[in-house]
Amino acid sequence: MKVNKPELAKQAVDSIENVAGTFQGYRRAHAKGVYCRAVFTPNGNAVPYTTAAHLQDKEVKALVRFSDSSPNPNMVDILSPVKGMSVQFQLPDGDVTNLVSVTVPVFITKTPEAFVEMLRTFGNKSSLRDVVKMFVNYPESRAAFHIMKKMRPFISYSTSHYFPIHAFYFINEKGEQQAVKYEWEPDDNVNIKTKKEAVMHPGDYLDEELENRMAEGPIGFRLNVWLGEKGDSVNDSTVMWPDERKKITLGHLSITNKLEHQADDVVFDPTVMTNGIACTDDPVLHFRRDVYSVSFDRRSKGR
Ligand code: HEM
């Protein structure tokens, strides 16, 4: 069930600006990015679970945006470990489905309210005691911070796993519903640089690396889903499902070239999807729609 929180969404964006600064005309998160053209080829494995057009038997075009998670468009690539991969499947009838992913499998809070409180705590230049208190109040954020602490700089945007984090529902021809969590699995799976190696590269090395790599041929990702079972949480993006959940591959994304002249007016709203897929009630998922709209409104007005 979608609950609009437009006032809290404004507060979230204000708080991001307060912590990171305001970079006029840029996204308030994932500000630095590169658009690419791609083709997605489904393999038919999703057919028993969903009627979604891009997951049947015909290939579809896709728009991809790789990004650095920082709100600062000048951020040096090695300084922020979390990267984004946004995919917009462009269906023949003009419909679209967005799948917006990051290199971490869980989020830091289970509610938008907790996220905004965390941003405020950081923004107020709080004492160490306040920060510790915050982690005591929100133990669910430990999993994400623990993973981020262990992350190392990436060799390439194309060699990491990416996760849309939230659960979604697949709906089949009979109207049956199956909870799923997605994963993009890279064809080329070597992703770690030591900090020493990474520091030798220019600030925008990921952009250049991607171009050089695509000059040699397309880069690829398999689209996988885990099938949720009874009792698996679908509304809490701070927890992962058990490892033994069945995983199936639904198709392959082939990314061919960088788009130099793509207008930057795309909003990768993660709640936009075609028939055969539906949102869960995850409050963070629905909140993102409001927040991205506030961010788009500001950046499109050059603010
Ligand atoms: C309370 C939670 C969140 C807030 C406040 C937030 C905030 C934002 C904002 C302000 C933007 C810029 C939107 C635009 O101007 O178009 C953005 C983009 C993005 N966010 Fe979030 N976000 C949240 C949760 C998440 C989660 C859970 C993910 C995990 C998949 C995520 C991944 C991304 C990515 C990949 C982008 C870049 C989209 C693009 O390429 O245009 N965010 N986020």
Residues whose N, C-alpha, C, O or C-beta is under 5 A from the ligand:
A	BS01	HEM	A12 R27 R28 A29 H30 R65 S67 G84 M85 S86 V100 S101 V102 F107 P112 F115 F163 P164 I165 V266 V267 F268 V291 Y292 S295 F296
